[in-house]
Amino acid sequence: QSLKSEGYASMFLFGGQLRYGNLTSYMYGNGFDIIEENSDIQMSNDKEGVLGFHDGYMLEYLKQKTSKLKEPFLSSIFTVSSHSPYDQPMEDVIEWGVSDKGYLNSIYYTDKSIGEFIKSVKKESWYKNTLFIFVADHAHHTPMAWRRADKHWHHIPMLFYGDVIKEKYRGVSIDKIVSQRDIPATLLSQLDID
């Protein structure tokens, strides 16, 4: 809503069904211009898993849709492949982890898909003016067997990436405790928006 008042176009894509976690109310309540879920997206069934369209295909779709938006824009996607039942469309690469093998391979697939996405969007006219933010919605147990009360169990990655980041901040790792709620505050303050 804050960016919309500054002339930003906005889009939210989800390869699954928006009723998951009541995303429907949240996205419509926040006034996104374009909101699409599984049933709105014309994609062949072989690109779909149990929860929705696989991340690699959705990231390509995100690129196509974003390239049609008027700049400036806020374009976002919620991925599904790294969520149980972990039915990503590739052969397993990671052969360890016992009961977590499916999860680990799904993370590998999503990470690979993001890498391919970034490589492909570098050719788009909007790439140089875009800040990419990658963040998980929650953590997951791992073969490290951390207890649920352990802070490591709740650790999630948050990555800011793009040519718009000043050189002195590129590659900097920040170890302060933050959450998804810090994203809007960080962005808006950088844009001098209250």
VOPA-791783 format. One record per residue (C-alpha): x, y, z. Coordinates in pm, whole numbers, plus 50000, padded with zeros to 5 digits. Layout:
VOPA-791783
XYZ
...
***
This chain:
VOPA-791783
500005000050000
502875023850081
504525017049747
501215019649561
500805055349684
504245062049529
503105049649186
504305013649205
502474986049019
502124954349228
501764917449159
501584885749370
501864851149211
501304817649378
501554784349198
499244768749456
495804777949587
495424811149770
493154796150032
496354781050179
497044800550498
494254824750397
496604842250155
493544853949962
492374878450229
495884890750301
496774898049938
493444913849844
493404933050173
496784947950088
495584959449747
497864941149503
497004951049144
497504915949007
496904884649215
497154850849047
496964815649182
497144781049030
493704782648866
494504816148697
497734803848536
497694786048201
500434760248237
500554723548137
499774697448402
503244681848376
504644713548539
502474708548845
503184690149168
500894681149455
500784716749594
500934736149268
503234745948983
506884738649051
509174767649137
511294767248820
508224771148599
506704797448828
509894818048833
509904818148452
506264829148464
507194856248715
509824869248473
507334870248184
504644887948389
507084912348550
508434922448208
504924934548122
504564956248435
505004993848424
508005005148629
508355010148917
506884977549046
506674953949339
506554918849197
506384888949429
506034851449432
505394825349699
507074792449608
505784757349682
508394731549582
510304732049910
507204723450110
506064688550201
505544665050012
508734677049830
507814664949484
510194686649284
510524676848914
514154664948913
516174635149021
517554636049374
521034650849396
521504648049771
521694612149889
522074617550265
519774630250535
517624599050574
514104612250652
515114647750546
516404637550202
513214648950027
513344682750198
517044687650122
516544679149755
513574702749732
515764730849868
518424721649613
515794723749336
514434757449451
517954771549489
518854759149139
515634774449002
516414808149163
519914807349012
518464800748666
515884828348721
518534854248814
520684844348517
517714848748281
516464881948424
519884898048387
518884902148021
515704921448109
515624959548088
514354962548446
517104941248602
519554969448683
516864988948873
515544959549072
516204948149428
515584911049470
514644898449816
514624861649901
513214850650236
511694819150380
508334819350554
509534795350824
512294770850910
512404733050905
514164706451105
517334693850938
519714664350969
521504685751230
518704674751467
518354707851648
515654708351912
512594729251824
513494753352107
516974758851960
517444792151778
519044773751484
515794754951422
514064788451360
516814804151151
515664814250803
517664830050523
516984865350405
518974877350107
518944911649942
520464910149594
520864933049295
522874960049119
520944986549313
522784977049633
525675000549704
529104984549655
530034988050023
527054966350125
527494938749867
528494905850024
527904919150375
526434894450621
524314908650900
523864886751205
521274907151393
517994890251476
515414901751223
512284887851066
510114892150760
508584922650931
511884940950887
511654939750507
509094968050464
510824989950723
514184985150551
512814991650203
510665021550289
513415038850485
515805034550189
513175050249963
512505078750210
508915067250254
507355068550601
***
